[in-house]
């Protein structure tokens, strides 16, 4: 056996010379080496070698570039080696707190935050939120001497001693260690967990003011919740910021292909409350935005201070539709505690968003609802760079993830089995890795070890034919369009919002007739009043003590104006109602849409307008005469009118109720009653200020009147020169106000534009 010489290799010629001489009858003579011949003989081997080397290099390159799709098959092959977790749910031993100083402590409401630096002012303010216990979770970046009086702080060492399985899967330097905090809170009596961070402050310091903390019982808010329409089955994700007034801002985790969808909803539907297990709040200041928004909308080093509409109604998501959720402004009720798990195999900027989509899909299995709420916290911008590389899991995969989740189905019969199955399926699809499959198994076992009760499964409606949305089920809401930023340029346009409001007001009052009595010269103001209020109401009928055929002004005496109303009622039999208004009272119609148009409106709760006067005395002859005529009319009333009037006017025999009656509303269902009562008055000269309150008390009890006018500004004397400080755009009406010519009208329009900016187009 020959052993290769370790010295320098011989040349090819030397090797050939060293060959022994062989007999010609056994072997042919050796040929001279020919490189081209060698290539042709070994061509297949060379090609195979090149392909192998190229493939290895390509895989190495793609891995370093972070191309998730190219590695999808590789991940799937690795997953094949990971067996599906098998858990015996009946043999999980209970975990009790036997290591921390807080073993005996219990609280139903917890705020869980992650801390990497010393306590911030925002974190100190979280401690002031009454009824909530703050739990701060440390990591490897947290100072060793971290301390904040009133907060529970768990260091890495303390977390490791709690005995939870998830600890073995968590990174040391990440906020996802909050997962241990969630389990700790559940272990210590949590019924609600507010997922927060240390840069946000709760607005007004009261979570109960913004969120629905009670879902059942007497303290629960039982009113219906506005809900996105399920009319379009292909719409699976929405940008909630549009609903709250910011069309050009989008949340982190919204697929970038959906950023351009900025139109407001054509209509909404409603859903009853009680199942809003996950409640996502909006953040003023620095909302939850991604690196694309943060990097392109900055105009300099100035911190973001974006505001949302705090008066917009909360909005729910129907089954089949999702919204990005985050880990710094979200409340989880106990029925959704299973949804708190933060994935560990994806980037930190993607972890809570992927959790949110995963959780929303599973929430449908238990009949739960996700609801987004108006601004609940103010979050401060620290002017830090947002790393785009940390969001690659979002921008590459989130759109595909949503489609996958909406189409995913499970035949499992236990909820925790469904959770585990979905986590495994997401790993198969490459949305996270097998690390999160193991992590999910550990998380679910820890929940069971804390004796957490699995929610009951509900029938899923995704595969059923969608219920047709009837016209009566459609609910309107036109979002504000608040100032924002667009590619670093401030965006202040509000035209869309203004037109939307005009449409909404017109839709609300478009079948209501406005009857206006002009005390001033109609030739100077009649057209202006029609121009102002005709944009909103079905029509404007103008009455005055002097008729004017050219201006369609009808004659009527103010003291007997109520007698003219039945004629107008008969003229507009299809009208929804009739609103009477004198020209010395300004109607802020934008504050009236919430009023009930099926009820009577009058100023019965305005002390300066609705008064009781004595009919006894030397100077009360007029009042006594009016009172006698009222008694006569009441005696002729049908029994139901008499009973209602006497129950409402029990102020004594020698008293009379007066109402200035500058503004009141009669719905269609009371039009016949009003006309009948006018007929009873006949030729009696009961004054308008006496007859109208008498009619109203006879038609219905004041307890049933809509109180929309109760907050109006009302003075008995007019302010000097229509003082601007007297007017307010936040009340339903303002009295008194003098408009006697065109300059007065222009001045009025300019101040009313505070509530309806489009009015400036009239001047």
C-alpha positions, 0 to 999 in steps of 0.5 A: 500500500502506497502512502502519499508523500507529504513533500512538495507534489511532483510535476505532471511530467515527473509523474509520467516519467515515473510510471513503470514500463508495461508490456505492449500486449496488456495496455496501450501506451499512455496518451499526452494530457489534453485539457480540452479532452479532460473537460469534455470527459468530466463535463457533467461532474463540473456542471453538477459542482457549479450548481451545488456551489451556486445554490449554497451561495444563493441560500446564504445570500438570501438568508443574510438579506432577510427574505422571508419568502425565499426561506419559507420552504427551508422553515417548513422543512425545519418545522417538519422535524418539530413534532406537534406539541402534545399536552395532557391538559388534565395533568398540569400542576398548579403554580403558586407564587412562593418566591415573590414578596407579593404572594398574598397580594391581590388586585383585579385591575393591573397595568403592565409595562416593560421598563428598560430605563429609570422611571419616567414622569409618564410612568409615575402618572400611571401610578395615580390612576386610581384602582389600578396596580402598576406592574413593571417588568425588568429586562437585561437593560433595566438598571439594577437599582430600579425602584418606584414606590407604589409599583411592583417591579420584577427583575430577571431573577425574580421572573425566573423564580416564579416557575412559569414555563414561558421564562425558558423561551423569552429573550433577556433584552426585550419588552416581550418579557411582559408575558411573565407579567401577564401571568403574574397579574392573572395569578394575583387576581386580575380581571382586567389588564391594561397593556401599557408603556412608560411613555403614555399618560392616561387622559384625565387619569381615569381609564374608566372614563374612556374604556368599558371596564364593566361588561355585565351588571348594573355598571355596564354600559348597555347602549349599542356600539357603532360597528363597521359594516360587513357588507363587503366580504372582501374587506378584511382590514380597516384603518381606524384612524380615519374614523377618529379624524386622521385620514392621512395617518395609519397604524403600525401593522396596517398593510401598506397596500391599504394606506391609500384607502382614506374614504370615510364609511358609507354607513355603519351598523350596530352591535350590542355591548358586553362582548368587547373583550379586547379594547384598543385605545387611540393615542394622542401625541405620538400614535402607533405609527410605523417607520414609514410614516415616522420617517416620511412625515417628519418636518424636522426635529419637532416632536409629533403631536397628532390629535384625534377626535375625542368625541367620535363614538367607539367602533367595533369590528365584525367577524371577518374584519381586523384592525392593528392592535398594539401593546401600549394602549389596550385593555384585555378582559379576563375572557381574552387573557389567553390573547396576551402572549407576545411572540418571541421569534419575530422582531420586537416591532412586529410582535404585538401586531402579529399577536393582535391579528392572531388574537382577533381571529381566535376571538371570533371562536368565542364570540368576542368583539374587538372595539376601538376607542377614542383617545385614551392616552397621550403618548410623548414622542422622544424623537427616536429613529424608527428602525425599518429593519425591525418591521420587515416581518410586518411589511413583508408578511402582514397582508398575507397573514390577514388573508390566511387568518380569515380563511383559517378553520379548525375542527378542534373542540377545545379552545386551547387546542384551537389556539395551539393548532393556529400557532402551528399553522402560522409556523408552517406558513412562515409567519413565525417559527417553531420557537413560537409553537413551543412558546404557545404550548408553554403559555397555555400550560401556564394558564392552565396551571393558574387555573384560568378557565378557557372561554366557551366556544361559540358558533362561527358565522364566517361561512354562513351567508351574510345577513342583508343590511336593511336601510333601517340598520344603517347608521351614519357617522361622518368623521372629522378631518383634523389637521395632520401632516403629509410628507412633512407638510402640515395638512389643514384642509377641512372641506371634506369634513365640512361637506360631510357635516352639511350632508348629515345635518341636511339628512337629519332635518331635510324633512322638517319645516322651519317656520320663522317669524320676523320682527324686523323689516323682512325686505332686508332679511327674509332672503338672508334667513332663507339662505342661512336655514334653507341649506338645512331644512325642508323649507323655510316659511316666513311670517311677519306682521306685514306681508310681502308677496314678492318675498313670499312672506305671509302675514300673521300677528305675533301675539296670535302666531300659534293660530296660523300654524295649523294652516302650515301643518296642512300644507306639508302633510308629509313633513317629519315635524315643524320647528318654530323660531323667531328672528331674535333667536339664533339656531345652532343647528349643528348641536341639534342632530341628537335631539329626538324628532318624535318628541316635543321641544320647548324651553321648559327647563330655561328659567328665564323663558318658562315662568309662573306668574301670579294672577293676584294683585293690582298689576295683574289684570292682564294675567288674570284675564289670560288665566280666565281664558285658559280655564275656559279652554281647559274646561272644553278639552277632551279628558286626556288633554285635561288630565295631562294639563292639570298634572303638569300645571299644579302651581295653584289657582292664582297662577299662570304659566308663560313661555317666551316661545321664541323656539319650539318644535312639534313632531308630526305625531302631535300635529293633530293635537296642536290643531285640535287645541287651536280649534278650542281657543277659537276667537279667544285672544289668548296670547302666544306666550300663554297658549303655546305652553298650555298646548304643550302641557296638554299634549304631553307631560313635560317629563317627556319633552326632549331637553335639547333646548335646556342648555341654550343661552338665554338672556332677557335683555339683548347685549350691546351691539350683538357682543361676540362674547355673548355668542357661543357655538356650543349651545343649541340656540342663542337669545336674544340677537338682533338682525335688522339689515345685511351688515348684521346678517354678515356679522352673524354668518361670520360668528356662526362659521365657528360651528359651520365653516362652510357658511363663510362661502355665503359672504 
